[in-house]
Amino acid sequence: MDGEGEANEAIALLSGIPGFPNLRAVLSHDPEVADNVRWGDDEPPCFESDEASDLEWACWEMATGRFYGYSENTIRDYLVKQWGKRVAVEAAT
């Protein structure tokens, strides 16, 4: 996407088509980041600071994995590799 006009054109094309609820433009003010059109629910919000604990990050990664439709086994395997078994087990509860 390049700008609000193209985003609005894409939204107009997708509007009314089943499978594209809650259409919206996500415009970037950073020239290195492209504008986007999104639909559906928003992904889980990320932390605003680097002071989150490993468990908090693992819980966020679990919620994000579920949001994107990854299987529980895939998420658990990733969490174990990324954070270790103890944190992965805690995040799953």
C-alpha positions as CSV (number, residue, x, y, z in Angstrom):
1,M,0.0,0.0,0.0
2,D,1.2,3.5,-0.7
3,G,-0.9,6.0,1.1
4,E,-4.4,6.5,2.4
5,G,-6.0,6.7,-1.1
6,E,-4.8,3.2,-2.1
7,A,-5.8,1.8,1.3
8,N,-9.3,3.3,0.8
9,E,-9.5,1.8,-2.7
10,A,-8.6,-1.7,-1.3
11,I,-11.2,-1.3,1.5
12,A,-13.8,-0.3,-1.1
13,L,-13.0,-3.4,-3.2
14,L,-13.2,-5.8,-0.2
15,S,-16.2,-4.2,1.5
16,G,-19.2,-6.4,1.4
17,I,-17.2,-9.6,0.6
18,P,-17.7,-12.3,3.2
19,G,-14.6,-13.0,5.2
20,F,-13.5,-9.3,5.5
21,P,-15.1,-7.9,8.6
22,N,-14.0,-4.8,10.3
23,L,-11.9,-3.4,7.4
24,R,-9.6,-0.6,8.3
25,A,-6.5,1.2,7.0
26,V,-3.4,1.1,9.1
27,L,-1.2,4.0,7.9
28,S,2.4,4.2,8.8
29,H,4.2,7.5,9.5
30,D,7.6,5.7,9.1
31,P,8.9,5.7,5.5
32,E,10.4,2.3,6.1
33,V,7.1,0.7,7.1
34,A,4.4,0.1,4.5
35,D,0.7,1.1,4.9
36,N,-1.7,-1.8,5.4
37,V,-5.3,-2.8,5.2
38,R,-6.4,-5.1,8.0
39,W,-9.6,-6.9,8.8
40,G,-11.0,-8.9,11.6
41,D,-10.0,-8.7,15.3
42,D,-6.8,-6.9,16.3
43,E,-3.9,-9.0,17.4
44,P,-3.1,-9.1,21.1
45,P,-1.4,-5.8,22.2
46,C,2.3,-5.9,22.8
47,F,4.1,-4.5,25.8
48,E,5.2,-0.8,25.7
49,S,8.4,-1.4,27.6
50,D,11.3,-3.8,27.8
51,E,10.6,-4.5,31.4
52,A,8.2,-7.3,30.9
53,S,9.2,-10.6,32.5
54,D,9.9,-13.8,30.5
55,L,6.6,-15.2,31.6
56,E,4.7,-12.1,30.4
57,W,6.4,-12.3,27.0
58,A,5.6,-16.1,26.8
59,C,2.0,-15.4,27.6
60,W,1.8,-12.7,24.9
61,E,3.5,-15.1,22.4
62,M,0.9,-17.8,23.4
63,A,-2.0,-15.4,22.8
64,T,-0.5,-14.2,19.5
65,G,0.1,-17.8,18.3
66,R,-3.6,-18.7,19.1
67,F,-4.7,-15.5,17.4
68,Y,-2.9,-16.5,14.2
69,G,-4.3,-20.1,14.4
70,Y,-1.2,-22.1,15.4
71,S,-1.9,-25.4,17.1
72,E,-1.4,-25.7,20.8
73,N,1.4,-28.2,20.3
74,T,3.2,-25.8,17.9
75,I,2.9,-22.9,20.3
76,R,4.1,-25.1,23.3
77,D,7.1,-26.4,21.3
78,Y,8.1,-22.9,20.3
79,L,7.7,-21.6,23.9
80,V,9.8,-24.4,25.3
81,K,12.6,-23.6,22.8
82,Q,12.3,-19.9,23.3
83,W,11.8,-19.6,27.1
84,G,12.4,-23.1,28.6
85,K,10.0,-25.7,29.9
86,R,9.1,-24.0,33.2
87,V,8.1,-20.7,31.6
88,A,6.2,-22.6,28.8
89,V,4.2,-24.6,31.3
90,E,3.4,-21.5,33.3
91,A,2.3,-19.6,30.2
92,A,0.0,-22.4,29.2
93,T,-2.0,-22.2,32.5
